[in-house]
Amino acid sequence: MSRSNDFASSFIKAHADAGLERVSIAHILQTIQKDPAFLFSEELRRGGGQCPMHAAPNADDADKVTVNTLLAYLFERLRDHVASKLPLDERGQVMLPIPPRSPHGINPADRAAMAAAPLDVMASVLRDATCHLLDGLITGWAADLLSEEEHYRAQGTGEISAAAAATFILRTTLEDSPLYQRAGYDMLSITKTGSHTAIHICWAMVEAAPLLLPDKDAAAYDDLVHRSLKQVVPLSMASLGMLVHYMEASGIEPHDGLAIHLLPKDQTAFVLDEAGLICLNPEPITRFAKPEERHYTGCPAFYTPGFIKLYLDIVASIAMDYGVYDRLRDR
């Protein structure tokens, strides 16, 4: 058993021990909401006027603050886009596409084939299909934003919406940033990569429930997973390096780095707290910081109300629909 606050406090301390200071972007988002003209300010380009950034200026860190602020701002639109465009069948269940690069060649709509597949194959198809589904929705979101930006540009009046302005500033910041250009990242690839990580963690939590509490029914596991979300959210507050190292050390992250593998039985990330909820184990925390890295904001989705919950709701509903908990309990 673990106390529910062990992980969050240990993770924050480990960041500090690695020489990293957390910069919250919440108040920058509030400034943009009150005055959208702040999007065009030089202050936003220099880390959003954050005092720690002024004390120790670092171009890469300032770019991270700016980019993650703009992504968090635009993610409210992405959250609403995913929620409204999610394809549902007549039963209200998520309709999954065929994963185009899956080695298994199974259509998720073929329930007989899914039921007959080995557990690891079924889990791989569901994880892969979930990522592919969200990739398509994310592409639609980005296309809508770029179309909106082009619409205002074509008018030639100088008028622009806040979303189009944020898209323009984000795109140009990414194009001008050595940090993001070294990684080859644009708005679409950053969002899809983060989405895959979030989906991977949500599936891992679903798969952990029967490992931690054998002999429950599917409804009990579904309830447990939803009630435990707040215990796992501290992962989204991390620096990217610390997050990746934790996932690798705890067994969440597979060796090939793909988000399509079943959580291994010997994972050490998920444990039960004193209230019987799933929480994160602080023991696998590994201190890490890149050279010259001093600040981190956490994932932009952390600052977007209801976004992480939406992803968990999608994953958990698919798990219930495909009988995943029963298969996991019997493995």
Backbone torsions as a table, in degrees:
resi	resn	phi	psi	omega
1	MET	NA	150.9	-179.3
2	SER	-136.5	149.8	174.1
3	ARG	-76.9	143.1	-171.2
4	SER	-64.6	-23.3	-177.4
5	ASN	-95.7	0.7	-177.5
6	ASP	-59.8	-47.2	-173.0
7	PHE	-67.4	-50.3	-176.4
8	ALA	-57.1	-47.5	-178.5
9	SER	-67.8	-38.9	179.6
10	SER	-67.8	-37.6	-178.9
11	PHE	-68.1	-42.6	177.5
12	ILE	-61.8	-43.4	179.6
13	LYS	-64.7	-39.4	180.0
14	ALA	-64.3	-38.6	175.0
15	HIS	-60.6	-46.5	-179.9
16	ALA	-62.3	-41.0	178.6
17	ASP	-63.9	-27.8	177.6
18	ALA	-83.5	0.2	179.5
19	GLY	86.5	20.7	-177.8
20	LEU	-107.8	135.6	178.4
21	GLU	-115.1	131.2	-178.1
22	ARG	-78.6	133.1	175.0
23	VAL	-113.7	113.2	177.5
24	SER	-78.5	136.6	178.3
25	ILE	-102.1	7.3	-176.1
26	ALA	-59.0	-44.2	-176.6
27	HIS	-74.3	-23.9	174.5
28	ILE	-67.5	-41.0	177.4
29	LEU	-62.8	-38.9	177.6
30	GLN	-63.8	-39.3	177.8
31	THR	-62.2	-42.5	178.8
32	ILE	-64.4	-40.5	180.0
33	GLN	-62.3	-39.5	-179.0
34	LYS	-75.6	-36.2	-176.0
35	ASP	-141.7	88.8	-178.4
36	PRO	-57.3	-20.9	178.4
37	ALA	-62.9	-19.5	178.2
38	PHE	-61.0	-22.8	177.9
39	LEU	-57.7	-31.9	-176.8
40	PHE	-93.2	4.0	-175.5
41	SER	-78.9	149.5	174.4
42	GLU	-66.0	-29.2	-179.8
43	GLU	-59.7	-42.7	178.6
44	LEU	-62.7	-38.0	179.7
45	ARG	-67.0	-20.2	-178.0
46	ARG	-106.7	34.6	175.6
47	GLY	93.3	15.3	174.1
48	GLY	71.5	22.1	178.0
49	GLY	74.3	23.4	-178.7
50	GLN	-74.9	128.9	-179.1
51	CYS	-58.1	-45.4	179.0
52	PRO	-59.1	-33.4	179.9
53	MET	-68.6	-34.8	179.0
54	HIS	-68.5	-33.9	-177.4
55	ALA	-71.3	-32.5	-178.9
56	ALA	-139.0	76.4	-174.6
57	PRO	-62.7	135.1	177.1
58	ASN	-147.7	121.0	-173.4
59	ALA	-60.2	-42.1	-179.6
60	ASP	-63.5	-44.2	179.6
61	ASP	-64.8	-41.1	178.1
62	ALA	-62.7	-40.2	177.4
63	ASP	-62.7	-39.9	179.0
64	LYS	-61.3	-43.1	179.9
65	VAL	-63.1	-46.4	-179.1
66	THR	-63.1	-49.5	-177.1
67	VAL	-64.1	-45.6	-178.0
68	ASN	-68.5	-31.4	174.8
69	THR	-64.2	-47.4	-178.9
70	LEU	-66.1	-39.2	176.7
71	LEU	-63.3	-45.5	179.7
72	ALA	-59.9	-39.0	178.3
73	TYR	-63.2	-44.3	-177.8
74	LEU	-78.4	-18.7	-179.5
75	PHE	-68.8	-21.9	174.6
76	GLU	-62.7	-39.2	176.6
77	ARG	-68.1	-38.4	178.4
78	LEU	-65.3	-44.2	177.3
79	ARG	-55.2	-47.7	-178.9
80	ASP	-67.9	-35.0	179.0
81	HIS	-65.3	-46.9	179.6
82	VAL	-62.0	-45.7	-177.8
83	ALA	-62.6	-36.6	-176.1
84	SER	-86.3	-26.9	-175.9
85	LYS	-101.2	-2.4	-178.7
86	LEU	-59.1	122.1	-177.1
87	PRO	-74.8	124.9	-179.0
88	LEU	-121.7	145.9	176.9
89	ASP	-86.8	-172.3	-175.9
90	GLU	-67.5	-16.4	176.8
91	ARG	-90.2	-2.6	-176.8
92	GLY	82.6	14.7	-179.7
93	GLN	-96.0	150.9	-179.1
94	VAL	-65.3	131.1	176.3
95	MET	-94.0	119.8	-175.7
96	LEU	-97.8	139.5	176.7
97	PRO	-79.6	167.0	173.8
98	ILE	-77.0	122.3	179.0
99	PRO	-63.4	120.6	-171.0
100	PRO	-67.5	-27.2	-176.9
101	ARG	-110.9	13.0	-179.4
102	SER	-65.2	134.8	177.6
103	PRO	-75.6	-5.7	-171.8
104	HIS	-95.5	-23.5	176.1
105	GLY	64.9	30.1	-179.0
106	ILE	-105.9	132.5	173.9
107	ASN	-83.2	121.7	-180.0
108	PRO	-57.1	-22.9	178.9
109	ALA	-74.5	-15.5	177.5
110	ASP	-84.3	87.5	-173.7
111	ARG	-62.8	-34.6	179.7
112	ALA	-65.1	-43.2	178.7
113	ALA	-66.1	-39.4	178.4
114	MET	-64.6	-42.2	-179.4
115	ALA	-67.7	-33.2	-178.1
116	ALA	-81.3	-18.6	-177.5
117	ALA	-69.2	147.0	172.4
118	PRO	-56.4	154.8	-175.4
119	LEU	-55.7	-44.8	-177.2
120	ASP	-66.8	-31.2	177.3
121	VAL	-70.9	-46.1	178.6
122	MET	-59.2	-44.8	179.9
123	ALA	-62.4	-40.4	180.0
124	SER	-63.6	-44.1	-179.6
125	VAL	-63.6	-44.7	-178.9
126	LEU	-65.1	-43.9	178.9
127	ARG	-62.9	-47.1	-178.5
128	ASP	-62.2	-44.4	-178.8
129	ALA	-66.3	-37.2	178.2
130	THR	-62.8	-45.3	178.5
131	CYS	-63.0	-42.3	-178.5
132	HIS	-65.6	-40.6	177.3
133	LEU	-58.6	-48.0	-177.7
134	LEU	-71.2	-31.1	174.7
135	ASP	-57.2	-43.8	179.8
136	GLY	-64.6	-41.4	178.5
137	LEU	-66.0	-38.7	178.6
138	ILE	-65.6	-40.4	177.5
139	THR	-60.8	-41.1	177.6
140	GLY	-63.5	-40.4	176.9
141	TRP	-61.5	-47.2	-178.7
142	ALA	-65.4	-40.0	179.7
143	ALA	-63.2	-40.4	178.8
144	ASP	-63.0	-41.2	-179.6
145	LEU	-66.3	-44.2	179.7
146	LEU	-66.5	-36.5	176.8
147	SER	-65.0	-39.1	178.4
148	GLU	-66.0	-41.3	177.6
149	GLU	-61.3	-44.3	-179.3
150	GLU	-66.6	-34.9	178.4
151	HIS	-58.6	-47.5	-178.4
152	TYR	-71.0	-33.5	178.2
153	ARG	-65.1	-41.1	-177.6
154	ALA	-66.9	-27.2	179.3
155	GLN	-65.9	-33.6	176.6
156	GLY	69.8	18.1	-177.5
157	THR	-96.0	-11.2	-174.6
158	GLY	87.9	-9.9	177.1
159	GLU	-77.8	145.6	179.9
160	ILE	-156.0	147.1	176.1
161	SER	-79.0	160.4	179.3
162	ALA	-62.9	-39.9	-179.9
163	ALA	-65.1	-42.4	178.7
164	ALA	-65.8	-38.1	177.7
165	ALA	-64.6	-44.1	179.2
166	ALA	-63.1	-38.3	177.9
167	THR	-63.4	-44.4	179.6
168	PHE	-62.7	-47.7	-178.7
169	ILE	-64.9	-40.6	178.8
170	LEU	-62.7	-48.0	-177.6
171	ARG	-61.3	-45.3	-178.5
172	THR	-70.4	-34.9	176.4
173	THR	-63.0	-44.9	178.8
174	LEU	-63.1	-40.5	-179.9
175	GLU	-66.5	-32.7	-176.1
176	ASP	-91.9	-8.5	-173.1
177	SER	-89.9	118.7	175.2
178	PRO	-58.3	-35.3	180.0
179	LEU	-58.1	-50.7	-175.8
180	TYR	-80.2	-29.0	177.0
181	GLN	-69.6	-34.7	176.2
182	ARG	-60.1	-36.9	-178.6
183	ALA	-87.1	-9.3	-179.0
184	GLY	70.5	29.4	-175.2
185	TYR	-93.3	139.3	167.2
186	ASP	-125.8	-177.3	-175.8
187	MET	-57.4	-42.1	-176.4
188	LEU	-68.5	-47.6	-176.3
189	SER	-68.9	-37.1	176.9
190	ILE	-61.4	-46.6	-176.3
191	THR	-67.4	-41.5	179.2
192	LYS	-67.1	-40.3	178.6
193	THR	-63.6	-45.2	177.6
194	GLY	-63.7	-37.3	178.4
195	SER	-63.2	-43.7	179.0
196	HIS	-61.2	-41.4	178.6
197	THR	-63.3	-44.0	179.8
198	ALA	-63.5	-43.5	178.5
199	ILE	-63.3	-41.4	178.9
200	HIS	-59.1	-45.5	-178.7
201	ILE	-69.1	-39.2	177.9
202	CYS	-62.7	-45.0	177.2
203	TRP	-64.1	-38.7	179.5
204	ALA	-62.3	-39.7	178.7
205	MET	-66.6	-41.3	175.9
206	VAL	-58.3	-45.1	-176.7
207	GLU	-72.9	-22.6	179.0
208	ALA	-74.4	-29.5	-173.6
209	ALA	-54.1	-50.8	179.4
210	PRO	-69.5	-24.2	175.6
211	LEU	-67.2	-38.2	-174.6
212	LEU	-85.2	-31.2	-178.7
213	LEU	-132.9	85.4	179.6
214	PRO	-66.5	158.2	169.5
215	ASP	70.5	23.4	170.5
216	LYS	-97.3	165.7	175.7
217	ASP	-92.3	171.3	-174.5
218	ALA	-60.0	-39.4	-179.1
219	ALA	-63.3	-38.0	179.4
220	ALA	-66.7	-40.2	178.2
221	TYR	-66.7	-41.8	179.5
222	ASP	-60.5	-43.9	178.7
223	ASP	-63.8	-43.0	-180.0
224	LEU	-61.3	-45.8	-178.3
225	VAL	-62.0	-44.7	179.9
226	HIS	-65.4	-40.5	-179.8
227	ARG	-71.2	-18.9	-176.5
228	SER	-92.1	-5.4	-174.5
229	LEU	-53.7	-43.5	-175.7
230	LYS	-62.7	-21.6	-179.9
231	GLN	-76.6	-24.1	-175.2
232	VAL	-99.7	-16.9	-179.7
233	VAL	-54.9	-33.1	179.0
234	PRO	-54.4	-22.7	174.8
235	LEU	-59.5	-35.8	-176.6
236	SER	-74.7	-9.0	178.6
237	MET	-90.3	-0.3	-171.3
238	ALA	-82.4	166.7	163.8
239	SER	-72.0	154.9	-178.2
240	LEU	-60.6	-42.8	-179.2
241	GLY	-62.4	-43.8	179.4
242	MET	-67.1	-37.0	178.5
243	LEU	-63.2	-49.7	-178.3
244	VAL	-61.5	-43.2	-179.4
245	HIS	-65.8	-36.7	177.3
246	TYR	-66.0	-43.9	-179.2
247	MET	-63.1	-39.1	179.0
248	GLU	-68.6	-45.0	-176.1
249	ALA	-69.3	-27.4	-175.1
250	SER	-96.0	-4.5	178.4
251	GLY	92.1	-0.2	176.8
252	ILE	-69.7	-42.5	-176.2
253	GLU	-87.7	119.8	177.8
254	PRO	-74.2	166.9	-174.8
255	HIS	-64.9	-30.1	-178.8
256	ASP	-87.7	-1.5	176.0
257	GLY	73.0	8.3	-179.0
258	LEU	-93.0	144.7	-174.5
259	ALA	-90.0	31.2	-173.5
260	ILE	-115.2	10.5	-175.1
261	HIS	-105.4	140.9	176.4
262	LEU	-60.0	140.4	177.1
263	LEU	-59.4	126.3	-178.5
264	PRO	-70.0	152.1	-179.1
265	LYS	-63.3	-28.0	-177.3
266	ASP	-90.9	17.5	177.1
267	GLN	-60.0	150.3	179.9
268	THR	-121.9	8.3	-176.5
269	ALA	-76.1	-45.9	-170.9
270	PHE	-100.3	128.6	176.5
271	VAL	-135.9	176.5	176.2
272	LEU	-100.6	141.0	175.8
273	ASP	-91.0	-175.5	-174.6
274	GLU	-67.7	-16.2	178.5
275	ALA	-96.6	2.7	-179.8
276	GLY	82.9	13.9	177.2
277	LEU	-94.4	154.5	174.7
278	ILE	-71.9	130.8	175.2
279	CYS	-139.5	178.2	-177.2
280	LEU	-97.1	140.8	-179.7
281	ASN	-84.7	123.1	-178.3
282	PRO	-73.4	-15.8	-173.2
283	GLU	-60.0	-38.8	-179.6
284	PRO	-76.5	0.6	-179.3
285	ILE	-58.1	130.4	-179.6
286	THR	-124.0	124.4	179.9
287	ARG	-71.4	135.0	179.7
288	PHE	-158.8	138.1	171.1
289	ALA	-150.3	141.9	175.8
290	LYS	-72.2	155.5	176.0
291	PRO	-55.6	133.8	179.5
292	GLU	74.8	-4.7	178.7
293	GLU	-78.4	128.0	-177.9
294	ARG	-128.9	-19.5	-174.5
295	HIS	-132.1	151.7	175.8
296	TYR	-145.7	153.9	-178.4
297	THR	-111.0	-22.4	-167.6
298	GLY	88.8	171.1	-177.0
299	CYS	-66.0	138.1	177.3
300	PRO	-56.4	-31.8	-179.2
301	ALA	-63.3	-25.2	178.9
302	PHE	-61.5	-31.0	-176.4
303	TYR	-91.3	0.6	-178.2
304	THR	-105.2	106.5	-173.6
305	PRO	-54.9	129.4	174.1
306	GLY	79.4	-1.2	-174.9
307	PHE	-72.0	-49.6	-179.8
308	ILE	-64.0	-38.0	177.3
309	LYS	-61.7	-39.0	178.7
310	LEU	-60.0	-44.6	179.3
311	TYR	-63.9	-41.5	177.7
312	LEU	-64.7	-41.0	178.6
313	ASP	-58.9	-41.5	179.6
314	ILE	-63.7	-49.7	-178.4
315	VAL	-63.3	-45.4	-177.5
316	ALA	-65.1	-36.4	179.3
317	SER	-68.3	-37.7	176.8
318	ILE	-65.6	-41.2	178.4
319	ALA	-59.6	-43.1	178.5
320	MET	-67.1	-43.2	-176.4
321	ASP	-63.7	-36.4	-176.5
322	TYR	-96.8	7.6	177.4
323	GLY	66.1	30.8	-176.0
324	VAL	-61.9	-41.6	-176.2
325	TYR	-61.8	-39.9	-180.0
326	ASP	-65.4	-39.6	177.7
327	ARG	-66.4	-41.1	-179.5
328	LEU	-66.8	-39.5	-177.6
329	ARG	-64.4	-30.6	-174.5
330	ASP	-93.7	-0.5	-175.5
331	ARG	-75.0	NA	NA
